Amino acid sequence: MEPVRIGIIGGSGVYQMEALENVKEVWLDTPFGVPSDAYIVGTLGGQRVAFLPRHGRGHRIMPGELNSRANIWGFKMLGVERLISISACGSLKEEYAPGHIVIPDQLFDRTRGRPLSFFGNGIVVHISFAEPFCPELSRALYEAVQETGATVHLGGTFITIEGPRFSTKAESHIFRQWGADIIGMTAVPEAQLAREAEICYATMAHVTDYDVWHETEKSVTVEMVVQQLLKNTEITKQAIQRVIPKLTDPRTCQCGNALQNAIITDPKYIPPAVKTRLGLLLDKYLK
């Protein structure tokens, strides 16, 4: 199959674009199990693109139940080098209003118990993660959203909570005191797994609500989130179509070599079964 260089995760209806041609479903199995759904692969703007509904079609998988390792590994199997995440988020700042879009540049992890790495079981890897979102891909995504006419903010700290419940007021106020800008439930571990897989990762975060801290706005509800996401679906589709032509040049960021100086285990001590299982990532450096 022709390699797919661009991936989109999230936004179950986003791949239903008139401009998407030669569409087919690709079901994959990975060393970490089965991804959330089939990858919808098609041609958009002359490039092959793979879409994956993060929570499965019908939104049936909770944030803490997501098999993010399988989802990201599947994109790697397809050949994806750049991955765009479509995500709902709550705002922790007055100026990030519902309907706005944020392209975050920082991440804060408040999840619990999620598998956070492909590695372990005989191999230790410490990736650099000072910049958790790819700056180049984030800038291209920001420009694409700007071109749609939507209100978009470049930069901001995205705090990821375990869920599936929304925040308490106490938590929301503390997150604001910590300096977080937006809040969601899925950026971790996607961002760090993408970095381990040497895939560029950026997020188009759609502000759906003011979480629960705002004194004059209603507290977040599922209905509020869904309504705002539906309103933004067309913006998302337009932005995706506009960003594709910006991603034709080879990557010059560091994401594509993230493992180069990150593998600390002496190769001769890595179990052969682990080398085989993780060959998609390790063969580049161990053969």
C-alpha positions as CSV (number, residue, x, y, z in Angstrom):
1,M,0.0,0.0,0.0
2,E,1.2,3.5,-0.8
3,P,2.6,5.1,2.4
4,V,0.4,7.6,4.2
5,R,2.4,10.6,5.4
6,I,-0.3,12.6,7.3
7,G,-2.6,11.4,10.0
8,I,-5.7,12.9,11.7
9,I,-7.0,11.6,15.0
10,G,-10.3,12.6,16.5
11,G,-13.4,14.3,15.1
12,S,-15.5,11.3,14.0
13,G,-17.2,13.1,11.2
14,V,-14.2,15.1,9.9
15,Y,-13.2,12.5,7.3
16,Q,-16.5,12.9,5.5
17,M,-15.2,15.5,3.1
18,E,-16.3,15.9,-0.5
19,A,-12.7,16.5,-1.4
20,L,-11.5,13.2,0.0
21,E,-11.0,10.7,-2.9
22,N,-10.1,7.0,-3.2
23,V,-11.3,6.3,0.3
24,K,-10.9,2.9,1.9
25,E,-11.0,1.4,5.4
26,V,-7.9,-0.1,6.8
27,W,-8.1,-2.4,9.8
28,L,-4.8,-3.0,11.6
29,D,-3.5,-5.2,14.4
30,T,-0.5,-4.0,16.4
31,P,1.8,-5.4,19.1
32,F,-0.3,-3.4,21.6
33,G,-3.7,-4.7,20.4
34,V,-6.4,-3.3,18.1
35,P,-6.8,0.5,17.5
36,S,-10.0,2.4,18.2
37,D,-11.5,1.8,14.8
38,A,-10.5,1.3,11.1
39,Y,-8.3,4.0,9.6
40,I,-10.1,5.9,6.9
41,V,-7.4,6.4,4.2
42,G,-8.0,8.6,1.3
43,T,-6.4,11.2,-1.0
44,L,-6.7,14.9,-0.1
45,G,-4.9,17.7,-1.9
46,G,-2.9,15.1,-3.7
47,Q,-1.6,13.5,-0.5
48,R,-2.6,10.2,1.2
49,V,-4.2,11.0,4.6
50,A,-5.3,8.6,7.3
51,F,-8.2,9.5,9.7
52,L,-8.9,7.6,12.9
53,P,-12.0,8.3,15.1
54,R,-10.2,8.5,18.5
55,H,-13.2,7.2,20.5
56,G,-14.4,4.8,17.8
57,R,-17.4,5.5,15.6
58,G,-20.4,6.3,17.8
59,H,-18.0,7.6,20.6
60,R,-18.0,4.3,22.6
61,I,-14.5,4.4,24.2
62,M,-13.8,6.5,27.3
63,P,-10.6,8.6,27.5
64,G,-9.0,6.3,30.1
65,E,-10.0,3.2,28.0
66,L,-8.3,4.4,24.8
67,N,-5.6,2.1,23.5
68,S,-3.4,5.0,22.5
69,R,-0.4,2.8,22.0
70,A,-2.3,0.8,19.3
71,N,-3.7,4.0,17.8
72,I,-0.3,5.7,17.4
73,W,1.5,2.4,16.4
74,G,-1.1,2.0,13.6
75,F,-0.3,5.4,12.2
76,K,3.4,4.5,12.2
77,M,2.6,1.2,10.4
78,L,0.9,3.3,7.7
79,G,3.9,5.5,7.3
80,V,2.6,8.6,9.0
81,E,5.1,11.3,9.7
82,R,2.8,14.1,10.8
83,L,-0.2,13.6,13.1
84,I,-2.9,16.2,13.8
85,S,-5.1,15.8,16.8
86,I,-8.6,17.2,16.8
87,S,-9.7,17.7,20.4
88,A,-12.4,19.3,22.5
89,C,-11.2,21.3,25.4
90,G,-12.4,23.5,28.3
91,S,-11.0,27.0,28.7
92,L,-9.2,28.1,31.8
93,K,-8.8,31.7,30.6
94,E,-11.4,34.4,30.0
95,E,-9.9,35.3,26.6
96,Y,-10.2,31.7,25.3
97,A,-14.0,31.7,24.6
98,P,-16.2,28.9,23.5
99,G,-15.9,28.6,19.7
100,H,-12.2,29.7,19.7
101,I,-9.5,27.3,18.7
102,V,-6.2,26.9,20.5
103,I,-2.9,25.4,19.1
104,P,-1.1,24.5,22.4
105,D,2.6,24.4,22.8
106,Q,2.9,22.9,26.3
107,L,1.4,19.9,28.1
108,F,0.8,19.1,31.8
109,D,-0.1,15.5,32.8
110,R,-2.7,14.9,35.5
111,T,-3.7,11.4,34.3
112,R,-3.4,8.2,36.3
113,G,-2.5,4.7,35.3
114,R,-2.4,5.0,31.6
115,P,0.4,3.2,29.7
116,L,2.7,6.1,28.7
117,S,5.4,4.4,26.6
118,F,6.0,1.7,24.0
119,F,9.1,0.7,25.9
120,G,10.0,-1.2,29.0
121,N,10.3,-5.0,29.5
122,G,14.1,-4.9,28.9
123,I,14.6,-1.6,27.1
124,V,14.8,1.9,28.7
125,V,14.2,4.9,26.5
126,H,14.2,8.6,27.7
127,I,12.8,10.9,25.0
128,S,13.3,14.7,25.1
129,F,9.9,16.2,25.7
130,A,10.6,19.9,26.5
131,E,8.5,20.8,23.5
132,P,5.7,18.2,23.5
133,F,4.0,19.5,20.4
134,C,6.0,19.8,17.1
135,P,6.6,23.6,16.6
136,E,6.7,23.3,12.7
137,L,3.4,21.3,12.5
138,S,1.8,23.6,15.1
139,R,2.7,26.7,13.1
140,A,1.3,25.2,9.9
141,L,-1.9,24.2,11.6
142,Y,-2.2,27.7,13.2
143,E,-1.9,29.3,9.8
144,A,-4.4,27.0,8.3
145,V,-7.0,27.7,10.9
146,Q,-6.3,31.5,10.6
147,E,-7.1,31.2,6.9
148,T,-10.6,29.9,7.7
149,G,-11.4,33.1,9.5
150,A,-11.9,31.4,12.9
151,T,-10.5,32.9,16.1
152,V,-7.3,30.9,16.9
153,H,-4.6,31.2,19.5
154,L,-1.1,30.0,19.1
155,G,0.5,28.6,22.3
156,G,-0.8,27.7,25.7
157,T,-0.6,24.9,28.2
158,F,-2.9,22.0,27.8
159,I,-3.6,20.1,31.1
160,T,-4.8,16.6,30.6
161,I,-7.0,15.0,33.3
162,E,-8.0,11.4,33.7
163,G,-11.7,11.8,33.4
164,P,-14.2,10.6,32.5
165,R,-15.8,13.1,34.9
166,F,-15.4,16.8,34.4
167,S,-13.5,18.9,37.0
168,T,-14.6,20.0,40.4
169,K,-14.7,23.8,41.0
170,A,-11.7,23.4,43.3
171,E,-9.7,21.6,40.7
172,S,-10.6,24.1,38.0
173,H,-9.5,27.0,40.1
174,I,-6.2,25.3,41.1
175,F,-5.5,24.5,37.4
176,R,-6.0,28.2,36.7
177,Q,-3.6,29.2,39.5
178,W,-1.0,26.8,38.0
179,G,-1.1,28.7,34.8
180,A,-2.8,26.1,32.6
181,D,-4.8,27.6,29.6
182,I,-7.0,24.7,28.4
183,I,-8.1,21.4,29.8
184,G,-8.9,18.0,28.1
185,M,-8.7,14.3,28.6
186,T,-6.7,12.7,25.6
187,A,-3.5,14.6,24.8
188,V,-1.7,12.3,27.2
189,P,-0.3,9.9,26.3
190,E,-0.8,10.6,22.6
191,A,1.8,13.3,22.4
192,Q,4.6,11.4,24.0
193,L,3.8,8.2,22.2
194,A,3.9,10.1,18.9
195,R,7.3,11.5,19.9
196,E,8.6,7.9,20.7
197,A,7.3,6.9,17.3
198,E,9.2,9.9,15.8
199,I,5.9,11.3,14.5
200,C,5.3,15.1,14.5
201,Y,2.2,15.8,16.7
202,A,0.1,19.0,17.0
203,T,-3.3,19.7,18.4
204,M,-6.3,21.7,17.1
205,A,-8.1,22.2,20.4
206,H,-11.7,23.4,20.1
207,V,-12.9,25.4,23.1
208,T,-16.3,24.1,24.0
209,D,-16.9,25.7,27.5
210,Y,-15.3,27.5,30.4
211,D,-14.9,24.3,32.5
212,V,-16.5,25.0,35.9
213,W,-14.5,28.0,37.2
214,H,-16.4,30.8,35.5
215,E,-18.9,32.6,37.8
216,T,-21.3,33.9,35.1
217,E,-21.2,31.0,32.6
218,K,-22.9,27.6,32.9
219,S,-20.7,24.7,34.0
220,V,-19.6,22.3,31.3
221,T,-22.0,19.6,30.2
222,V,-21.9,16.9,27.5
223,E,-24.6,18.7,25.5
224,M,-22.5,21.9,25.6
225,V,-19.4,20.1,24.3
226,V,-21.3,18.3,21.5
227,Q,-23.1,21.4,20.3
228,Q,-19.9,23.4,20.1
229,L,-18.0,20.7,18.3
230,L,-20.8,20.3,15.7
231,K,-20.6,24.1,15.1
232,N,-16.9,23.8,14.5
233,T,-17.0,20.8,12.3
234,E,-16.9,22.9,9.1
235,I,-14.0,25.0,10.4
236,T,-12.1,21.8,11.1
237,K,-12.7,20.4,7.6
238,Q,-11.6,23.7,6.0
239,A,-8.5,23.8,8.2
240,I,-7.5,20.3,7.4
241,Q,-7.9,20.9,3.7
242,R,-5.8,24.1,4.0
243,V,-3.0,22.5,6.1
244,I,-2.3,19.6,3.7
245,P,-0.6,21.7,1.0
246,K,1.7,23.2,3.7
247,L,3.0,19.7,4.6
248,T,4.7,18.7,1.3
249,D,8.3,19.6,2.2
250,P,10.5,17.1,4.2
251,R,10.6,17.7,7.9
252,T,13.3,19.8,9.4
253,C,12.2,19.5,13.1
254,Q,13.8,17.1,15.6
255,C,10.7,14.8,15.9
256,G,11.9,12.5,13.2
257,N,15.1,11.6,15.2
258,A,13.6,11.5,18.7
259,L,15.1,8.1,19.5
260,Q,18.6,8.9,18.2
261,N,20.0,9.7,21.6
262,A,17.2,8.4,23.8
263,I,17.9,4.6,23.9
264,I,20.0,4.1,27.1
265,T,20.0,0.3,27.3
266,D,23.0,-1.5,25.8
267,P,21.7,-3.2,22.7
268,K,23.2,-6.5,23.6
269,Y,21.1,-6.6,26.8
270,I,17.8,-5.9,25.0
271,P,15.8,-9.2,24.8
272,P,15.5,-10.5,21.2
273,A,11.7,-10.7,21.5
274,V,11.5,-7.1,22.5
275,K,13.8,-6.1,19.5
276,T,11.4,-8.0,17.2
277,R,8.2,-6.6,18.8
278,L,9.4,-3.0,18.6
279,G,11.3,-3.4,15.3
280,L,9.2,-0.7,13.6
281,L,10.9,1.8,15.9
282,L,14.2,0.2,16.8
283,D,15.5,-1.3,13.5
284,K,16.5,2.2,12.4
285,Y,19.0,2.4,15.3
286,L,19.9,-1.2,16.2
287,K,20.5,-2.8,12.8
